[in-house]
């Protein structure tokens, strides 16, 4: 079919739902600001706090914070930190050593992990708050494991933000 004047010719044409920008103008993806991190942290705090209440109201046992989940969070934080270090080294030494699409992929990975890390940090904090003042002997174990979960989720958040920062290209020398 020949192209008609009102019909889009490519994936970024009119009617595709994507943002329109002039031809040749580069797109930008910024680092994650504090507002979405705080918002997700508050959502996680409310969800973590209400988890105990919902379990008791529905007649289920309170969920435990397992060492598997804590180990997995520490493992993810270590991978993100290593990736941030390698990315920073590649960007600072030779900008051409890291392909553009790989840098964008790492930036998006950092953004996603930062958001999930903030949500988990709030969730573990809320669950720890829900355990305060509970007379159950297992509540103390859930409380200190929730504290460890907060540390591990904070490590994921911090290493994800470091990965985002590592993807930034330093300014051109004068």
C-alpha positions, 0 to 999 in steps of 0.5 A: 500500500502506498503511504497516504498523507494522513497515515503514519509511516513508522512506529513513532508516527501520529496515533501510536500513543508515544510522545512526539519529538522533532526528528534528530532531537535526542530523548532523555531519561533522567535518574529517579527522584526522591518523590517516587521513592518516598511515595512507594516507601509509604505505600510499602509501609502501609502494606507491611503494617496491614499484612499482620492485621489482614492475616489475623483477621482472615485466620491465617498465621502471621507470615515469617521473614525467611532467611531465603528472602533476606539472602536473595535481597543481599544477592541482588544488592551485590549484583547491582553494586558490581554492575554499578562499579563496572558501568562506572569504570567503563563510562569513565575510562572509555565512553565507547566501551559501553554500547548506548543500548546497554547503558540505557538497559542498565539505567532502566534496571537501576530505576526499576530496582530502586523503585522496588527497593523503596517499596520493600524497604517500606514493607519491611519497616511496616511489618516491623512496626506491626510487631512492636508490642506483640506478646507472641514470642515469635514476634521478636524473631519477626521484628529483628528479621524485618530489621534485617530485611530493611537493611537488605532492601536499603542495600538494594535501593542504594546500589540501584541508585549507584547504578543509575548514577554510574550511567551518567556521562561526565561533562565534556572537558572545557 
